[in-house]
């Protein structure tokens, strides 16, 4: 990675901004050497932060947040062939009881200081975003064409659903059960004010790329409930089962040990062939020598990423991304469209709350604008392309009143600064078709002139291409025609600073008589103003089958041509002559999403789907066609292996931690809760095709039992047993664990009682149970009455957790009530069984003041049962709980202190102790959520504790995923996270 101010092979030294003035606008690059209008449009004043007075911070645009300053440095990528440091520093244990273990030494990695934004607009919560199938982008062929009568694909670009319709999800849990028991993320609080400087801590990570600077909060993470603000004063009151106690105000809380970073204890497998996560690149843009590729990685959540190169795509680093008030960006954002030029870059994408807007003036540091910036993009809208003009930005797309786009109508959005967008519907545009559906799918701009390309579909006929032109930055439009030579079809458009370029596929023949055979090529047209077009060149490639992509920048043109087994890369500086510039192999599951051109390289991005998930596609070729080796896995922070610790379980002096690493199930053992060893004798038991993750474990007379899921979609049961916790065998080969159809069959939790082992989960829309007395023979459970377990697609039910005691077994979960008449129809449910084989359902009331609620965990201690979960109000989520003292026959609502809806929170885990219960939640605004802990001792009082320290409070997001007892102590595992990734934590404190 290049440091700002250094020259690169494809840069003219005169095009670099002065290295000693980080606020001066970079001069425009030299004009492209072709076309009748070589003048580069001047840098618009809105795109350039004005020069500040001496000693003053540079202001932003009037009435809007300032762009961030250009950082003084940028992290360098390792030389080719040299990997980033792979080993984190060792963790040094300290003495227990004196504040915990020592933290690894801090190393400092570059990160810009975020600006303070006095105009910050709090995001507006939106509940339960719609999820739609992925959108396809290639139109049906217009005429029989090519070998076998097929037409080469037209060079069209995909449209994305501005409402987030094609956001990937990898955990197909039942409705209302959107939080997996693996590593549930705490929700975000959109109203909470930023913390004071004194509350921020410098978080130290045990990996080089995880070192951060003070003053930055972590990311907001995706969780179905949406939260409201933090209460200033917490009160006391009476609850069922006793009195709760809470101190607030000036009373100083006793100091508790901090957590330790456990990345080395629960390490990724260095011998693994995969990382266990999905990655994809969804678009790419280039200007000068700066290249930005956007996309992300996902497992149960999506982590949006901006990869930036300042040397023409020869090396990449992970760009800094922050919110307008300098905090960590929300988790779950998916960047999809991007455009950039000297001084102004904009990206659009989707999130659970709608359309997201990012801005940057250098491509290296991005500001995630408040949710209101995307408010003009509605749920049914799709955005096909963003372009930059002399006066701002233009986005084109379509919308649908029916939702299926059979009635698609065009939409244009205009923005002067990339932050404020105005929506221009069809009736205001003058863009229309005589009949049928019309979608705008592509656009190009030169100066303030814009052309938009649309598909017009009438009935079941193939789409036809229509184009419109605007000479005033997208405000008014007129229909224009781009010439279509004989036997030409398809259309792709792009632009350079000198003019517009269009390309079409052309069919012809070669040879005579019996030797006559079809021949295919591309025809290229150019125009200085999008009115008068001239055929300027052609593209001939051996095996030409169809033009896939065409892209232009200030440094030239690049196109991808499908030749059957490979994508041929061709380049041009003037649109007339095109030269071969390498090939990109076509592999099974490959999906090219974008192409960009610098003076010296062509960059191709996308994804490759395989049995074990998606991998990002990034191919770089120089102008001679040589491969430029770029390894995203070597980018610091850009690729994080799966490393999840989902739960803890104790028995016979041993504690197990279960979860997954690199996509395979993982089990760790410990005798003291401090030192851990990976269960190694697992063979293929936890390394099957697809993905594996263990969610829970229990120990009984016949040994250990651990359960979870494997596969991609639909999920399948993962059930393994062990006599000692070290050597494990698969038990899910038993016929009772075989799915009856294509629906998901999921095992979620397990418990051991007087009748043996019980496993609970879901079978499609129905709750499911299994039982065994000896871990050898298994039977499937049933309901005591019709509907106790059986659900329907419109009314599913599921079991999330189970516990056992003298009363038998109690399982908890939820169901969706179709009679509710709203989307908020999740209801808390309890099932009881005396033998673990026959189960009776009992639906409990939704807590007062909430719209819906479902249980996630249950435990028993001293004859008492505690069931807890997350409930949602009209604008928030909160923890709710019920207790029972008669084995689950009757239940009373328990009001936990502080869980009154004023502090947004979500339950993450709970456990029973010899003295009572411990309940954990994540609470606070996303990007700075902390661990909340409730304890009850002796059955009399509940105490709320907000533990402080690394991995528990302060910067970033912290939450606990598992709790258990270890001797006289409470042992917990959890997660600390920011937008660059996450890693496990381990926390030990005396039992309350």
VENFEN-V660537 format. One record per backbone hydrogen bond with DSSP energy under -1.0 kcal/mol. NH is the residue of the N-H (numbers start at 1). CO is the residue of the C=O. If there is no record, write none. Layout:
nh,co
NH,CO
NH,CO
This chain:
nh,co
6,3
11,8
15,12
16,13
21,18
47,44
56,53
64,61
82,79
98,95
102,92
120,117
145,149
149,146
150,147
156,154
160,383
162,381
164,161
167,164
173,171
177,174
199,196
210,207
211,208
212,203
218,927
227,188
239,242
242,239
243,940
244,237
245,942
258,99
259,950
260,986
262,984
266,262
272,269
278,298
279,614
280,296
281,606
282,294
283,294
285,292
287,290
290,287
291,309
292,285
293,307
294,283
295,305
296,280
297,303
298,278
299,301
303,297
305,295
307,293
308,317
309,291
312,289
317,308
319,306
320,364
322,366
323,327
324,368
326,323
331,220
332,302
334,350
336,348
337,348
339,346
341,344
344,341
345,360
346,339
347,358
348,337
349,356
350,334
351,354
354,351
356,349
358,347
359,367
360,345
366,320
367,359
368,322
369,357
373,370
374,371
375,372
377,374
381,378
382,398
383,160
384,396
385,396
387,394
389,392
390,447
393,415
394,387
395,413
396,385
397,411
398,382
399,409
408,405
409,399
411,397
412,424
413,395
414,422
415,393
422,414
424,412
428,425
429,426
430,426
437,457
438,408
439,455
441,453
442,453
444,451
446,449
449,446
450,470
451,444
452,468
453,442
454,466
455,439
456,464
457,437
461,458
464,456
466,454
468,452
469,478
470,450
473,448
478,469
480,467
488,485
489,505
492,503
494,501
496,499
499,496
500,527
501,494
502,525
503,492
504,523
505,489
506,521
507,487
508,519
510,517
515,512
516,513
517,510
519,508
521,506
522,539
523,504
524,537
525,502
526,534
527,500
534,526
536,524
537,524
539,522
544,541
545,562
546,562
548,560
549,560
551,558
553,556
556,553
557,572
558,551
559,570
560,549
561,568
562,546
563,566
567,584
568,561
569,582
570,559
571,579
572,557
579,571
581,569
584,567
586,565
590,587
591,607
593,605
594,605
596,603
598,601
602,621
603,596
604,619
605,594
606,617
607,591
608,615
609,589
610,613
613,610
615,608
617,606
619,604
621,602
622,626
623,600
625,622
628,620
634,631
635,632
638,635
642,275
644,660
646,658
647,658
649,656
651,654
654,651
655,670
656,649
657,668
658,647
659,666
660,644
661,664
662,642
664,661
665,686
666,659
668,657
669,677
670,655
677,669
679,667
682,680
685,682
692,663
693,709
694,659
695,707
696,707
698,705
700,703
703,700
704,722
705,698
706,720
707,696
708,718
709,693
710,716
711,691
716,710
718,708
720,706
721,729
722,704
728,681
729,721
731,719
732,719
734,731
737,734
738,735
745,715
746,762
747,708
748,760
749,760
751,758
753,756
756,753
757,772
758,751
759,770
760,749
761,768
762,746
763,766
764,744
766,763
767,789
768,761
770,759
771,779
772,757
779,771
781,769
782,837
784,839
788,785
792,795
795,792
797,765
798,814
799,761
800,812
801,812
803,810
805,808
808,805
809,833
810,803
811,831
812,801
813,829
814,798
815,827
816,796
817,825
820,817
825,823
827,815
829,813
830,842
831,811
832,840
833,809
839,782
840,832
842,830
844,828
850,847
851,872
852,872
853,826
854,870
855,813
856,868
857,868
859,866
861,864
864,861
865,884
866,859
867,882
868,857
869,880
870,854
871,878
872,852
873,876
878,871
880,869
882,867
883,892
884,865
892,883
894,881
899,896
900,898
904,228
905,877
906,922
908,920
909,920
911,918
913,916
917,936
918,911
919,934
920,909
921,932
922,906
923,930
924,904
927,219
928,925
930,923
931,952
932,921
933,945
934,919
935,943
936,917
938,915
940,937
943,935
945,933
952,949
953,949
957,977
958,929
959,975
961,973
962,973
964,971
966,969
969,966
970,989
971,964
972,987
973,962
974,985
975,959
976,983
977,957
978,981
981,978
983,976
985,974
986,260
987,972
989,970
991,968
